[in-house]
Structure formats: C-alpha cells, structure tokens
Amino acid sequence: MSGIVLHQYAESPFSEKVRSILGYKGVSYQSVEIPMIMPRPDTMPLTGGYRKTPVMQIGADVYCDTAIICRVIDEIYPENTIYPEEHLGMINTVAHWTDTFLFKVCVAIAFQPKAAATNPLFQDESAMSAFMADRAEFSKGSSELGMPFETAEPHFIGHLNQLDQQLSVGGPFLFGDKPSIADFSTYHNVWFIYTREALRDYFSPFEHLMAWYEKMLSFGHGNVEMIAGSEALAQASASEPEEIMDAAFLDNFQAGQLVSVMPIDYGFQPVIGELLAAGMDEIAVARNDDQVGRIVVHFPRTGFQVVE
C-alpha cells in the first residue's frame, strides 16, 4: 500500500487536527503545501472539485473531510487508538459538534476586527480581496459559517470555561488518560484562536485548559517529507484504488449509479462519479481523470449528501 500524502496548508485548523494526530501516532508521511485559495491545479484532479482542506491521498484513494481521514489513520496505525470503544458514541458526537458548531463560533472570533488588524493576510489589500472573494464563492448558498461576533463571543468563552472545569476534575484529556478524537477536534479550534496573538487574553483565566493545550501541542506533526503536487499526482497515476470490500448502500442507491456527493453545510462543489459505497459510515465514488486515471474519492456519511 502507498503511504499517506496530506494535502494541506499551514494556517488551516483542520489540517492542524490531522497533523497533530499524525504526530501523536508517530507517523512518517508526505505532505503537499496547497494554496490557501483557488486555483489548486494539483488537488482538483484528485478530488474532482471538493474544496475543503485538508485532503488525504493514499495512492489512487483520496479521502475528503477529517471525519474519515482521522478514522483511516487510526485504522492503519491502531496503537493508542483515538476511538476507544467504551466512549465511541460520545466522543464522535463531541467531535462532530466541535468540528461544526464550535468551529463556526471560532471563525467569528478569529476574524473579529481586533484580530484582523494584526493578521498579515489583511495588511495586503489585493491578498485580502482575493481571500474574501474565494471564501464567498466557497460558501455560496450557505449560511453555516456566518455568525455575528456578538453572538459568538459568549458561546466561545462559555465553552472554554466548561472545558477548563472538566479538565480540572477529570483526566489529563477529555475522556481519560489518553487523547481521543474529541481532544483533537477540540484542539484545532483552540489552536485556531490561540495562534492569533491578539486573542490570547481569552485563555488567561483557564489554566487547566492551557495545560491540556500544551500536552496536545507537544505531539508535534510526525515525520513529514514535503513534496511537490506533481509528485503526488504521479503517485496517483501509478497506483490503482484499493478494492472496497462488503460495500453497503442506503437510500435506495445501487452500485454503479452516477451520483453527485457534496457537504451538507458549506462548500457545495459536487464531486461526480460512479457510486461504489453509500453505507452508514462511508460514501465512495470512482472517477476517471485525464491526468491521473481512475481515482476513488471517499467521504464520511455524516455531513455529506448523495444526489442522483
């Protein structure tokens, strides 16, 4: 089996989530630094249009959304699992909530005027205009990333307080002595805000949360080799997708149907392909691309929709 290639950019909080898990697991992998905004000529042949970051590639199999990326990493490297069976329902629920609602809160916090004034991106008028236009196109048709700062701030501070209280009486991590996917999903939101120096005062009252954050930060990013996007495309072209065993189909779909897959919250750029699986946990479609040949694109079931 080919190795992991993570397509990401440094400032992406969801990329940091995956990088941290790879660090915790001590994984050696390759990474492609992609542009923050479109165009992404070395990514689109792999995803078929999916725009969220990061994307994980293993040969000619491409995984979209951290919900499935993290699960696949844990399956490949099962030691110190981040999906303990005794808390599985709870930690997956917490992870989904932090990756959706809490992230929406954090976007409003991160781009408040106080933070924007010191953000290098917003010091360059042309770069700022390009970023804003890109994100407007990305979120077209959705209100999921829109929350007024005045609404977001009390939600953010209240959740920090709850986390601090839990960590003060529980284990060193959210569900015991070892980190779970709930920790990593929470961590990337905290990282997203804490890395903006103008916003660090939010965390001053929360010593237990900051001790937890330092533990999470200490995992690092694993053993990473940076490669060019062209090399990742060459790996895909030279590979064949892994066979999907025991594929399940819900919603009256059948194998081989031509379908579109896209998120249900934002980023409504459909990926069109031949349906290979549409079960309780995974959706997968096969596509043929002029540059890389046959590619299978995998999505988590939760958070995605399949349309004929």
N, C-alpha and C positions, 0 to 999 in steps of 0.2 A: 504494500500500500504506500502511496505517496505521502509525503509529510505535509504538515499544516503550513499554509500560507495565509497570513492575516492581512487583508486589505483595509487600511485604516489611516487616520491622520492623528497627529499628536494631541490636538486640542479636543478630540471627540470624547465625551464622557462614556459613551457605550463602548468605545474602543478601550478605554481605560479599564472598564469592567472586565473585558476579556483578557487584556494584558496582565491584569492582576491575578486572574485565575491561572493563567499560564505560568506566572511567577510562583504562585503557591504550589503548583504541581511540579515545578522544576523542569518545564518542557523546553526542548530545543525546537525552534521553528523559524520560518522565514516570514518576512513582512514587506509589504509594498506600501510606501507612503503615497496616498492618493490626494488629489487636490481637495480643498475644503468645499469648493463649489464646482458645478459643471463647467466645461465638459470633463468627462472621465473616460478617455478613449481606451484605457487598458482595463477598465472594470465592466463597462457595459456589454462587451462580448461574452463575459462570464454570466452576468445576471439577467441579461435580456431586458433591462430597463429599471430594475429595482434600484432605488436611490439611497436608502438608509445606510448608515455606517455603524459598525464595520460589516464586512463580508468575509467568510472563511472559505478557503479553497483547499480541497484535498484531491489532487489530480484533476479529474473532469467532473468532480462533485462540488457543488457550490452551496453554501449554507447561508441563508439570509435571516437576520434577526438574532439577537443574543440569546433568546429563549432556547433556540435549537442549537446554536453554536456552543453554548456552555454545556448543554447536555451531551453533545457529541464528544467534546473534550473529556468530559468525565467518564464517558464510556470507553474511550481509548486509553485513558490514564485513570483507572478506577481506585488506585490507592488514595487514601484520605478523601473519600467521596464528599462532594458538596451537596449531595442529595440523600441525606440519611433517611432510611425508610420510616423510622419511628416518628418523624416530623414532616413527611413528604408533602401532605396536603397543605399544611400550614406554611411551610417555607415557600412553596410555589405560589401560594396566594399572596404572601408578603412581597415576594419578588415581583410578581405581576403588578401589584399596587404601586410599588416604588418605581418601577420602570415606566409607569403610565401617569398616574395622578401626581405622585411626588415629583416626577421629572417635569411635568407641566408647571408645577409650582416653582421649581428651581429655574426654569427658563425665565420666568418673570423676575425672579430675584437676580439672576445673573446679568440681565440686560437692563436693569434699572439705571437711571441717569448717573448715580454715583459710581457705578462700575464701568459704565460705558465711557466715562470721561478719562479713565486710565487704561482702557483697552486699546492696544496698538492697532487693532483692526479698524477702530473708529477714528484714528488720527489721520488716516489716508482717505480722502473723500471719495476717490474713484474705487478703492477697495471696499469701502463701506457700501457704496451704491451697488456694486456688483454682488456683494454678500446679501444685501436686503432683497435685491431682485431675484436672486437664486432661491432664497428661502420663501419668498412669496409664491414663486412657481411651484416649489416643492410642496407647500401646504395648501395649494389651491383647492377649493371645495371643502375645506375642513376648518373647524374652529377649535380643534383639540389642543393646539399649542398656545391658544390665546387666553390669558388670564390677567386681569388688571393687577398691577403691583400691590395696590392697597388691599386686594383680596388675598393675594399670595403670601404676603409677609406674615400675617398671624398664623396661617397654616404652617409655614416653614418653621417659625420659632416654636410653635406648639409641638411639632413632630420632633424637633431637636430635643426638647425638654422630655418628651416621652422616651426617646431613645436613651437619654442620659439616665433617667430614673431606672429603666430596665437594666442597663449595664451596671448600675451601682449595686444591684442586689442579685443579679444573675451571674452567669459565667463570663469569661473574658470576651465571648462572642454572643451573638443574639440568641442562639439556641444551644448554648453549652460550651464545651471546651474546645471545639473546633469550628472553623467558619463554614457556613453553608451558603447556598446560592442567595439566601436572604441577606447575608452580610455583604456579598459582592454587589448586589443590586442596590443596597443602601449606600455602600461605599462610593460608588461612582457619582451619586448625587452630591454627597458631601464634598468629594474631590472637586467636582464641577464648580462649587461655590468657594471652597477654601483656597483654591489656587488663584482666585482673584483677591489680591492683597487688600483692596479697598473694602472687601466684605468680611474680613476675618473677625471683626468685632462680634459678629453674630455668635461665634463659637466660644467666646471668652467665659461665659458662665458654666460651661458644660465640660468639666474636667474628665468625667468618665467616658463621655463620647470622644474626647480628644485622645485619650489613652487607647481606646479601641481603634481610632483612625490611624494612629501611629503604628499599631500592630498590622493593620491592613496594608498600610503604605510600605511596611518593611518586607512584604512578599516580593516586591520588585516586579520585573516584567519577564523573567525567564531568560533563556539564552537565545537571543534573537539575531538573525542574519538579515540585513536589509538587502533586498534585490529589486531590480527594475521591473516595472509592469510587464515589459516584453518577455522577460524570463518566466513570469507566472503564466502568461498566455502560452508560451512554448510548452510548459509543463502540462497544461490542459490539453493542448493539441496532441501531445504524445501519449495521452492516457485514455483509458476507457472508463466510463462511470461504473461504480460498483453496482451489482445487481441488488435490487430491493426484494428481500425475502418476505413472504407472507403479507403482502400488501393488503390493506383494508380500504374499503370505500364506503363512506357515509353519504347522506344527502342524495341518494339515488344516482350518484355518479358511477361511471364504469371505466375500467382501464382502457386507455387509448383515446378517450374523448379529447377534443381540442378545447382547452379552457383558458381562462384568464385568472391569475392569482394576484391579489394585492392586499395591503393592510386595510384594517377597518377604521383606523384613527386618522392617519395623515400619510402623505406620500403615495397618492393614488396613481402611481405609474404602473400599469399592469404588466405582468410577465405572462406571455402567451406560450403555451406548449402542450405536449401530449401528456395527459394525466397518467401518472404511474402509481400514485398513492394518495388517498384522502381519508386517512383514519383519524383516530381520536387524538393522536399526538403529532402527526406529520402529514404535510402535503408535499408532493413531489411532482415536478413536471420535467419532461425531456424536451430539449430544444436543439436545433441544428444551426450553428453559426458559421458564417463564411470563413472566419479567422481561425476558430478553434475546433470546429466539428461538433460532435454530439456532446452535449452538456446536460447534466441533471441538476436542477435547482431545487433545493429543499427549503421548506418553511415550517415553522411550528403551526399547529392547528389553531391554538389560542391567539387571537389578534389578527387573523387573516381570513379572507373570504375567497371562495371559488365560484366563478361565474362562467356559464356556458357562452 
